[in-house]
Amino acid sequence: IVSYLDAAFAKIDAVAKNAEDSLNEAKALFQSALTKMMEPKEGWEERNMVKELALKSGDYLPSKVQTGGSIPVYGGNGIAGYHHESNIDSEHIIIGRVGALCGNVHLVRGKAWVTDNAFVATGISDNLWNKKFLLYELISMNLNSYATKAAQPVISNKSLRDIRLFRPSLYVQDEVSRTLEKIEDKVSILSSNLTHTLTECAALKQAILRQTFE
């Protein structure tokens, strides 16, 4: 029985590993494309990040008063809960300001609440920036590396003041964004498939155990 179980579980584990390897390869492909496509090219205009984006902290909203509604609450580490009210609407770029994962960047469409542990990037001109391109450019910068090295890492306007953004034409921004988005979509699909595969593998192991010992 032990030999049978070992052989069966080894095959199941191989399926799970193949799925995980495919996801890791897709993530590596996206990261490679992101790095290459965000390298400044001739004609890309250099801009000061803090002046270009006008980063503003959100509003205090402790977890104990979040009502668990349908509106996501963004804190320093990404989504930190849900609420029934919002303090932003339409399309915004949000950057985590406080916490271990500060520097994470999100493009939020629609209503959301941004806490004082995150920045909202305001004053972004749609005539100059494709926000999706800007999102990818900010992700490529690894903003977490600019956080203060303390028990509670923090990113401030001051720590970002010397960072430069590089802005190509809107046409180039659109092309780059579409390419990266296609790769990112494939990564998302593979990630979803991996989750399903791992769940199915675990269920199959349990089914085999029940069949063997019942």
Residue pairs with C-beta under 8 A, 6 or more apart in sequence:
1 212
4 212
5 208
5 209
5 212
8 208
9 205
9 208
12 201
12 204
12 205
13 201
15 197
15 201
16 197
16 198
16 201
19 190
19 193
19 194
19 197
19 198
20 194
22 190
22 194
23 187
23 190
23 191
23 194
26 183
26 186
26 187
26 190
27 187
29 183
30 180
30 183
30 184
30 187
33 179
33 180
33 183
34 136
34 139
34 140
34 180
35 140
37 136
37 176
37 179
37 180
38 136
38 137
38 140
38 166
38 176
40 46
40 166
41 168
43 168
43 169
44 166
44 167
44 168
45 166
45 167
45 168
46 164
46 165
46 166
46 167
47 164
47 165
47 166
47 167
48 161
48 163
48 164
48 165
49 160
49 163
49 164
49 165
50 157
50 160
50 161
50 163
52 123
52 124
52 165
53 93
53 121
53 122
53 123
53 124
53 165
54 121
54 122
54 123
55 95
55 119
55 120
55 121
55 122
55 157
55 160
56 119
56 120
56 122
57 97
57 116
57 118
57 119
57 120
58 74
58 87
58 88
58 113
58 114
58 115
58 116
58 117
58 118
58 119
58 120
59 87
59 113
59 114
59 115
59 116
60 115
60 116
61 73
61 83
61 113
61 115
63 80
63 81
66 73
66 81
66 82
66 83
67 82
67 83
67 84
68 81
68 82
68 83
69 82
69 83
69 84
69 85
70 82
70 84
71 82
71 83
71 84
71 85
71 86
71 111
71 112
71 113
72 79
72 81
72 82
72 108
72 112
72 113
73 79
73 80
73 81
73 82
73 83
73 112
73 113
73 114
73 115
74 80
74 94
74 96
74 106
74 108
74 112
74 113
74 114
74 115
74 118
75 96
75 98
75 99
75 115
75 117
75 118
76 96
76 97
76 98
76 99
76 101
76 102
76 115
76 117
76 118
77 96
77 99
77 100
77 101
77 102
77 104
78 96
78 101
78 104
78 106
80 115
80 117
83 113
85 113
86 111
86 112
86 113
87 112
87 113
87 114
88 108
88 111
88 112
88 113
88 114
88 120
89 110
89 111
90 109
90 110
91 107
91 108
91 109
91 131
92 107
92 108
92 112
92 114
92 120
92 121
92 122
93 105
93 106
93 107
93 108
93 120
93 121
93 124
93 131
93 134
93 135
93 138
94 105
94 106
94 107
94 108
94 112
94 114
94 118
94 119
94 120
94 121
95 103
95 104
95 105
95 118
95 119
95 121
95 138
95 143
95 155
96 102
96 103
96 104
96 105
96 117
96 118
96 119
96 155
97 116
97 117
97 118
97 119
97 154
97 155
97 156
98 117
98 118
98 152
98 153
98 154
98 155
99 117
99 152
99 153
100 153
101 144
102 143
102 144
102 147
102 153
102 154
102 155
103 142
103 143
103 144
103 145
103 146
103 147
103 155
104 143
104 144
105 135
105 138
105 139
105 143
106 135
107 131
107 132
107 135
114 120
119 155
121 134
124 131
124 134
127 170
128 167
128 170
129 167
129 170
129 173
130 170
130 173
130 174
130 177
132 177
132 181
133 173
133 174
133 176
133 177
134 165
136 176
136 177
136 180
137 165
137 166
141 163
143 155
143 160
144 153
144 155
146 155
146 159
146 160
146 163
147 153
147 154
147 155
147 159
148 154
148 155
148 156
148 159
167 173
168 176
